[in-house]
């Protein structure tokens, strides 16, 4: 009997569940819907689904279901601003490189040795003498070398080998850009700029120059150029003093190129006039290496001395500026004219602190020489001598020269009539009396 009662209760419960499932909304079958029979039986409350809440009228145009298109943009909405592209800076014209012509078998040899700056110098010299068959440039530079790292390359020994193998007629040296570092010796390391470092460095330079002196051919030592770093430029200037003193001692020619790559204050410039007087980038972005125009200008200084001393190569054009900081311009008549260099009105030399005008009463330090152009122009007020044909040439040139037997008096008598000079004819008091 107990089993029968239990079966009756189970049947009653199942019937109630079936009845509740048939009558509750379909949304209750989903999770999160209204409470079902079991939820009410066990007291579980579930939050209604968000979709059952009514959508506010203002949101009807903004919410869309799957497959619905985006509503059109309101008329009062503004399109996002369009960014304007900045015009690219005009690229500098490519520097025209010449094709090096074949050289004669007996062409004279110019040997270039040094570091990476020397390599650029060799390229510039090759361009300078590209059309000269009687001269050939031999580049034996090493970009990572110098006098400090003799463990990498000992130039004092290397130069002797090169002189014996190449047998050059002229030697060009460019060194120092890699030498701002410690010198290793058997006693230890020497700090750059110390007295011990300078002594050891000078000894290595002297050994190198001694080999060149024994060889007996002309030597051109090109000074180090300024660098972008002020500290590095100061070191290069100090090395140039040492190079010049040692080169002069053995009869070598020291060529100072500093002003060609510096402003009027002696500081580094990346852009300036090239050998044709056109403004170009002379240095690369690192402030150390040279562009093609800079390499050619670097070689200009050496080219000029080689041409003047040996007569090699074609004669330099009359318009070629003897000062590398001079410029050329095309006049209205289509002809080239040399402009500059600008005469500085300040003394002392570039790099000094004083900036007073030349000739000032309280000027500190020595002034310019009495025969210099600056002194004559700013102190005496004497303009430079005019050049024939220039706009400042006011010299009087009589159209016809006087005959040797012509009279020198201011009046003449023709048929008893006195003819007076034009300036005094209208002034009775200045006319000569006639008896």
ZALO-908342 format. One record per residue (C-alpha): y, x, z; residue in three letters. Coordinates in pm, whole numbers, padded with zeros to 5 digits, always signed. Layout:
BEGIN
YXZALA
...
% end
This chain:
BEGIN
+00000+00000+00000UNK
+00232+00290+00075UNK
+00169+00434-00267UNK
+00258+00104-00427UNK
+00588+00085-00239UNK
+00672+00443-00348UNK
+00604+00360-00709UNK
+00832+00056-00681UNK
+01120+00265-00542UNK
+01085+00524-00823UNK
+01084+00252-01085UNK
+01394+00094-00931UNK
+01581+00430-00931UNK
+01488+00503-01293UNK
+01607+00158-01397UNK
+01940+00210-01224UNK
+01987+00550-01394UNK
+01910+00405-01735UNK
+02156+00120-01679UNK
+02433+00361-01572UNK
+02378+00588-01872UNK
+02405+00298-02110UNK
+02731+00164-01967UNK
+02942+00481-01888UNK
+03181+00614-02153UNK
+03066+00873-02402UNK
+03316+01122-02262UNK
+03123+01126-01935UNK
+02835+01293-02116UNK
+03046+01603-02163UNK
+03119+01860-01900UNK
+03448+01800-01736UNK
+03452+01424-01812UNK
+03476+01135-01557UNK
+03223+01132-01277UNK
+02878+01000-01377UNK
+02614+00828-01169UNK
+02473+01152-01025UNK
+02823+01281-00954UNK
+02909+00962-00765UNK
+02570+00971-00595UNK
+02625+01327-00468UNK
+03004+01304-00426UNK
+03101+01556-00704UNK
+03451+01519-00855UNK
+03530+01669-01197UNK
+03880+01696-01352UNK
+03930+01488-01663UNK
+03939+01677-01997UNK
+04279+01780-02127UNK
+04220+01598-02455UNK
+04232+01261-02273UNK
+04595+01309-02172UNK
+04840+01155-02414UNK
+05033+01399-02634UNK
+05409+01381-02579UNK
+05605+01261-02882UNK
+05799+01587-02908UNK
+05471+01778-02940UNK
+05327+01564-03221UNK
+05485+01782-03492UNK
+05385+02109-03328UNK
+05020+02062-03240UNK
+04770+02039-03520UNK
+04399+02019-03532UNK
+04158+02209-03749UNK
+04232+02172-04119UNK
+04584+02044-04060UNK
+04870+02226-04238UNK
+05157+02393-04060UNK
+05456+02161-04043UNK
+05745+02256-04265UNK
+06017+02485-04122UNK
+06312+02299-03978UNK
+06628+02325-04181UNK
+06824+02471-03891UNK
+06583+02760-03850UNK
+06710+03090-03994UNK
+06490+03337-04177UNK
+06447+03674-04003UNK
+06698+03934-04123UNK
+06576+04166-04396UNK
+06609+04533-04310UNK
+06800+04733-04564UNK
+06644+05061-04660UNK
+06869+05360-04628UNK
+06919+05543-04953UNK
+06730+05869-04951UNK
+06940+06183-04948UNK
+06955+06342-05294UNK
+06702+06621-05322UNK
+06834+06968-05387UNK
+06770+07086-05742UNK
+06468+07310-05779UNK
+06566+07674-05784UNK
+06496+07810-06132UNK
+06251+08100-06112UNK
+06241+08346-06401UNK
+05923+08459-06568UNK
+05876+08830-06511UNK
+05857+09008-06844UNK
+05601+09282-06917UNK
+05704+09626-06801UNK
+05692+09955-06985UNK
+05405+10189-06898UNK
+05656+10446-06777UNK
+05871+10195-06587UNK
+06028+10324-06270UNK
+05875+10186-05952UNK
+06048+10018-05659UNK
+05815+10003-05358UNK
+05893+09731-05102UNK
+05740+09761-04753UNK
+05795+09552-04441UNK
+05709+09220-04278UNK
+05731+08860-04406UNK
+06104+08898-04469UNK
+06021+09205-04678UNK
+05779+08993-04878UNK
+06061+08749-04961UNK
+06285+09043-05047UNK
+06023+09173-05291UNK
+06010+08833-05462UNK
+06388+08831-05494UNK
+06394+09181-05642UNK
+06123+09082-05887UNK
+06348+08797-05999UNK
+06652+09024-06014UNK
+06477+09265-06252UNK
+06254+09007-06424UNK
+06399+09089-06766UNK
+06424+09465-06717UNK
+06118+09635-06870UNK
+06214+09978-06739UNK
+06172+09885-06372UNK
+05879+09730-06185UNK
+05875+09599-05825UNK
+05566+09674-05615UNK
+05521+09455-05307UNK
+05321+09625-05031UNK
+05460+09425-04739UNK
+05247+09274-04464UNK
+05376+08948-04318UNK
+05240+09002-03965UNK
+05330+09368-03933UNK
+05604+09559-03754UNK
+05663+09872-03552UNK
+05545+09714-03226UNK
+05185+09626-03319UNK
+05068+09967-03439UNK
+04718+09858-03336UNK
+04739+09601-03617UNK
+04917+09823-03871UNK
+05057+10169-03807UNK
+05338+10194-04058UNK
+05400+10563-03987UNK
+05052+10637-04124UNK
+05043+10358-04380UNK
+05363+10467-04557UNK
+05219+10812-04629UNK
+04915+10654-04796UNK
+05135+10424-05006UNK
+05362+10706-05119UNK
+05062+10911-05233UNK
+04897+10620-05417UNK
+05195+10437-05571UNK
+05431+10733-05624UNK
+05745+10512-05622UNK
+06085+10620-05747UNK
+06270+10402-05490UNK
+06157+10271-05150UNK
+06299+09952-04995UNK
+06230+09875-04628UNK
+06271+09542-04446UNK
+06136+09534-04091UNK
+06199+09397-03742UNK
+06145+09020-03751UNK
+05807+09049-03572UNK
+05911+09310-03317UNK
+06040+09088-03035UNK
+05730+09149-02821UNK
+05577+09395-02579UNK
+05470+09743-02679UNK
+05125+09848-02558UNK
+05090+10208-02451UNK
+04831+10411-02260UNK
+05048+10373-01948UNK
+05077+09995-01982UNK
+05294+09732-02145UNK
+05667+09780-02212UNK
+05892+09475-02192UNK
+06120+09408-02492UNK
+06474+09530-02435UNK
+06387+09773-02156UNK
+06488+10138-02181UNK
+06125+10244-02211UNK
+06070+09990-02489UNK
+06374+10113-02685UNK
+06264+10474-02653UNK
+05911+10403-02775UNK
+06037+10183-03057UNK
+06287+10445-03174UNK
+06013+10709-03184UNK
+05804+10491-03414UNK
+06100+10430-03645UNK
+06172+10802-03660UNK
+05810+10884-03749UNK
+05826+10630-04028UNK
+06155+10766-04166UNK
+06036+11125-04139UNK
+05756+11051-04385UNK
+06009+10901-04628UNK
+06242+11196-04590UNK
+05964+11440-04671UNK
+05881+11234-04981UNK
+06236+11290-05104UNK
+06308+10971-05302UNK
+06596+10727-05243UNK
+06537+10490-04949UNK
+06717+10159-04896UNK
+06676+10013-04548UNK
+06776+09646-04546UNK
+06907+09518-04214UNK
+06752+09222-04035UNK
+06925+08885-04101UNK
+07041+08643-03828UNK
+06797+08383-03696UNK
+06859+08029-03570UNK
+06783+08119-03209UNK
+07084+08289-03051UNK
+06859+08515-02844UNK
+06660+08617-03150UNK
+06981+08687-03344UNK
+07107+08908-03062UNK
+06783+09105-03074UNK
+06808+09143-03451UNK
+07165+09269-03420UNK
+07053+09530-03167UNK
+06769+09642-03392UNK
+07013+09677-03682UNK
+07218+09923-03480UNK
+06908+10132-03420UNK
+06796+10108-03784UNK
+07136+10214-03915UNK
+07167+10511-03681UNK
+06818+10640-03765UNK
+06858+10575-04140UNK
+07192+10757-04154UNK
+07037+11052-03970UNK
+06784+11114-04249UNK
+07010+11027-04542UNK
+06870+10679-04614UNK
+07100+10397-04730UNK
+07136+10116-04475UNK
+07227+09782-04633UNK
+07380+09523-04400UNK
+07299+09166-04511UNK
+07415+08985-04196UNK
+07738+08837-04335UNK
+07554+08690-04632UNK
+07360+08454-04402UNK
+07615+08391-04127UNK
+07942+08203-04085UNK
+08279+08361-04012UNK
+08179+08388-03646UNK
+07865+08582-03731UNK
+07633+08293-03643UNK
+07328+08172-03833UNK
+07376+07931-04123UNK
+07100+07753-04311UNK
+07310+07660-04614UNK
+07555+07865-04813UNK
+07644+07997-05159UNK
+07367+08155-05362UNK
+07411+08449-05598UNK
+07569+08215-05855UNK
+07815+08071-05604UNK
+07638+07734-05579UNK
+07579+07578-05236UNK
+07208+07575-05155UNK
+06966+07585-04862UNK
+06911+07954-04795UNK
+06672+07917-04503UNK
+06377+07691-04428UNK
+06359+07436-04147UNK
+06216+07685-03897UNK
+06538+07887-03906UNK
+06343+08207-03981UNK
+06196+08205-04329UNK
+06393+08201-04654UNK
+06402+07959-04942UNK
+06382+08087-05299UNK
+06760+08087-05320UNK
+06774+08278-04991UNK
+06520+08535-05109UNK
+06717+08590-05426UNK
+07038+08633-05228UNK
+06866+08873-04989UNK
+06768+09085-05289UNK
+07122+09069-05427UNK
+07244+09330-05181UNK
+06969+09576-05275UNK
+06992+09498-05646UNK
+07361+09581-05644UNK
+07306+09923-05484UNK
+07013+10006-05711UNK
+07214+09923-06021UNK
+07519+10119-05909UNK
+07331+10430-05797UNK
+07066+10456-06067UNK
+07198+10257-06361UNK
+06871+10067-06389UNK
+06865+09718-06530UNK
+07110+09524-06740UNK
+07478+09551-06639UNK
+07585+09287-06391UNK
+07799+09006-06529UNK
+08171+09030-06470UNK
+08163+08688-06310UNK
+07886+08785-06067UNK
+08055+08790-05724UNK
+08067+09134-05567UNK
+08094+08956-05235UNK
+07789+08731-05185UNK
+08005+08481-04996UNK
+08233+08432-05293UNK
+08179+08127-05511UNK
+08233+08034-05873UNK
+08365+07710-06012UNK
+08406+07560-06359UNK
+08768+07513-06458UNK
+08918+07237-06676UNK
+08876+07465-06978UNK
+08502+07491-06913UNK
+08516+07857-06811UNK
+08380+08005-06491UNK
+08623+08131-06229UNK
+08553+08334-05919UNK
+08684+08176-05597UNK
+08707+08363-05270UNK
+08620+08520-05048UNK
+08858+08357-04804UNK
+09082+08604-04618UNK
+09040+08547-04245UNK
+09362+08524-04044UNK
+09192+08600-03714UNK
+09103+08929-03559UNK
+08908+09109-03424UNK
+08583+09110-03618UNK
+08362+08797-03626UNK
+08189+08728-03298UNK
+08471+08844-03072UNK
+08627+08609-02820UNK
+08986+08649-02936UNK
+09107+08398-03192UNK
+09478+08484-03212UNK
+09657+08527-03541UNK
+09690+08873-03684UNK
+10022+09032-03592UNK
+10071+08838-03269UNK
+10278+09031-03015UNK
+10025+08998-02734UNK
+09715+09045-02949UNK
+09433+09203-02755UNK
+09237+09488-02909UNK
+09314+09694-03221UNK
+09471+09514-03513UNK
+09391+09552-03880UNK
+09473+09869-04068UNK
+09829+09897-04196UNK
+09708+09920-04555UNK
+09470+09623-04532UNK
+09526+09298-04718UNK
+09539+09100-04392UNK
+09811+09322-04243UNK
+10028+09316-04554UNK
+09994+08939-04590UNK
+10036+08826-04229UNK
+10261+09099-04078UNK
+10473+09231-04363UNK
+10467+08911-04565UNK
+10363+09093-04881UNK
+10154+08883-05116UNK
+09869+09047-05306UNK
+09959+09204-05636UNK
+09952+08943-05915UNK
+09683+08970-06178UNK
+09789+08955-06544UNK
+09748+08605-06678UNK
+09719+08444-06335UNK
+09958+08170-06223UNK
+10133+08403-05976UNK
+10214+08661-06246UNK
+10590+08624-06285UNK
+10651+08960-06451UNK
+10924+08949-06721UNK
+10793+09053-07058UNK
+11077+09088-07319UNK
+10966+08957-07659UNK
+11094+09262-07846UNK
+11151+09616-07732UNK
+11501+09759-07785UNK
+11555+10019-08052UNK
+11610+10376-07940UNK
+11961+10388-08087UNK
+12075+10047-07964UNK
+12395+10032-07765UNK
+12361+09974-07393UNK
+12710+09829-07336UNK
+12755+09465-07235UNK
+12982+09384-07535UNK
+13015+09478-07901UNK
+13291+09459-08165UNK
+13215+09322-08508UNK
+13502+09315-08762UNK
+13756+09344-08480UNK
+13610+09049-08284UNK
+13480+09110-07935UNK
+13138+08946-07870UNK
+13077+08894-07498UNK
+12740+08843-07323UNK
+12650+08479-07269UNK
+12664+08482-06882UNK
+13028+08607-06875UNK
+13173+08430-07177UNK
+13251+08113-06983UNK
+13410+08296-06688UNK
+13754+08435-06786UNK
+13791+08650-06475UNK
+13469+08837-06562UNK
+13557+08897-06929UNK
+13666+09253-07008UNK
+14025+09302-07114UNK
+14097+09397-07473UNK
+14390+09625-07561UNK
% end
